């Protein structure tokens, strides 16, 4: 599902998007409802969606990042660059270096949030930005959101 969301965001650059199957009693929803017990649980899909919806806010401007497994946007305030990176490989880490030299001003730390087989939008250790670059390793089968302060934000 994350692959589809990234592709749609990259190609369509929408001003809004929504999940039409938020709640169900089966396997498709982000929230699983047990009608017999009158309980619900958040699924891994719920947290995967949050990698996008918590950070790409209304009015964000999408920018090309040059990688089909990633999407990037500058939030409407112009103070944050959001990069969402997917590693769909089930058993292989992937390493990346992000070059932010096209931005005039950037912060020194990127905030990092991850959903994986064992994490639910878990806050990770901030990554240092040096020389307008940062390097990271994406764990297998994970989606990671980076929030980079830009333009003095």
C-alpha positions in Angstrom: 0.0 0.0 0.0 2.9 2.4 0.8 4.2 1.9 -2.7 0.8 2.9 -4.2 0.6 5.9 -2.0 4.1 7.1 -2.9 3.4 6.6 -6.6 0.1 8.5 -6.4 1.6 11.4 -4.5 4.5 11.6 -6.9 2.4 11.5 -10.1 -0.8 13.3 -9.1 0.6 15.7 -6.5 -2.8 16.0 -4.8 -4.1 18.8 -2.6 -5.9 16.2 -0.5 -6.2 12.4 -0.1 -8.0 10.0 2.0 -8.3 6.3 2.9 -11.7 5.0 1.9 -11.3 1.8 4.0 -10.4 3.1 7.4 -12.4 0.7 9.5 -13.5 -2.8 8.8 -13.8 -6.2 10.4 -11.5 -7.9 7.9 -7.9 -7.3 6.6 -8.2 -4.1 4.6 -8.9 -1.4 7.1 -6.5 0.7 9.1 -8.6 0.0 12.2 -9.9 -3.5 12.8 -13.2 -3.8 14.5 -14.4 -6.8 16.5 -18.1 -6.3 16.5 -18.7 -9.2 18.9 -16.5 -7.8 21.6 -17.2 -4.2 20.6 -13.5 -3.4 20.5 -11.0 -2.1 17.9 -7.3 -2.3 17.2 -5.0 -0.2 15.1 -3.4 -2.2 12.3 0.2 -1.8 11.0 -1.5 -0.1 8.0 -2.8 2.6 10.3 0.7 3.5 11.4 2.0 3.3 7.8 -0.6 5.8 6.8 0.5 8.1 9.6 4.0 8.2 8.1 2.3 10.3 5.4 -0.7 12.0 7.1 1.1 13.2 10.2 3.7 15.1 8.3 2.5 16.1 4.8 0.0 18.8 5.8 -2.6 20.5 3.6 -1.0 23.0 1.3 2.3 21.1 1.1 4.1 21.4 -2.2 5.5 18.2 -3.6 9.0 18.2 -5.1 10.9 15.6 -7.2 13.3 13.5 -5.2 14.5 11.4 -8.1 13.6 8.0 -6.5 10.4 6.1 -7.1 10.4 4.6 -3.6 10.3 8.1 -2.0 8.2 11.2 -2.0 9.2 14.7 -0.7 7.2 17.8 0.1 7.7 21.2 1.6 5.0 21.9 4.1 2.7 24.9 3.6 4.6 26.9 6.2 7.8 26.5 4.1 9.7 25.5 7.3 9.9 21.7 6.9 11.0 19.4 4.2 9.3 16.0 4.6 10.9 13.0 2.9 9.1 9.6 3.1 11.3 6.6 2.1 10.1 3.1 1.6 12.3 0.0 1.7 10.0 -2.8 0.3 12.7 -5.4 0.3 11.7 -8.1 2.8 15.2 -8.9 4.0 17.7 -6.2 2.8 18.7 -2.9 4.3 19.2 0.0 1.9 21.6 2.9 2.4 21.0 6.4 1.1 22.6 9.8 1.2 20.3 12.8 0.9 21.7 15.9 -0.8 19.9 19.0 0.4 22.2 21.5 -1.3 19.3 23.0 -3.4 18.0 24.5 -0.2 19.4 27.8 1.0 19.0 27.2 4.7 18.5 23.8 6.5 18.7 22.7 10.0 21.4 20.6 11.6 19.2 17.6 12.6 16.5 15.6 10.8 13.7 14.1 12.9 13.1 10.5 12.0 9.9 8.3 12.4 9.6 4.7 11.3 7.0 2.0 10.7 8.3 -1.5 10.2 7.6 -5.1 11.2 8.3 -4.2 14.8 7.7 -0.4 15.0 4.5 1.7 14.8 5.5 5.2 13.7 8.3 5.0 16.3 10.4 8.1 16.9 14.0 7.3 16.0 17.2 9.1 17.0 17.6 12.4 15.1 20.1 12.3 12.2 22.8 14.9 11.9 22.9 17.0 8.8 26.4 18.0 7.7 27.4 19.9 4.6 23.7 19.9 3.6 23.7 16.1 3.5 22.6 13.2 5.7 23.2 9.5 5.4 20.8 6.8 6.6 20.1 3.1 6.4 16.5 2.0 5.9 15.7 -1.3 7.5 14.1 -4.1 5.5 10.4 -3.8 4.9 10.0 -0.3 6.5 8.8 3.1 5.8 10.7 6.1 7.3 9.7 9.7 7.5 12.4 12.4 7.8 11.4 15.9 8.9 14.1 18.5 7.9 13.9 22.1 9.1 14.4 24.5 6.2 14.4 28.2 5.7 15.1 28.9 9.3 12.3 26.7 10.5 
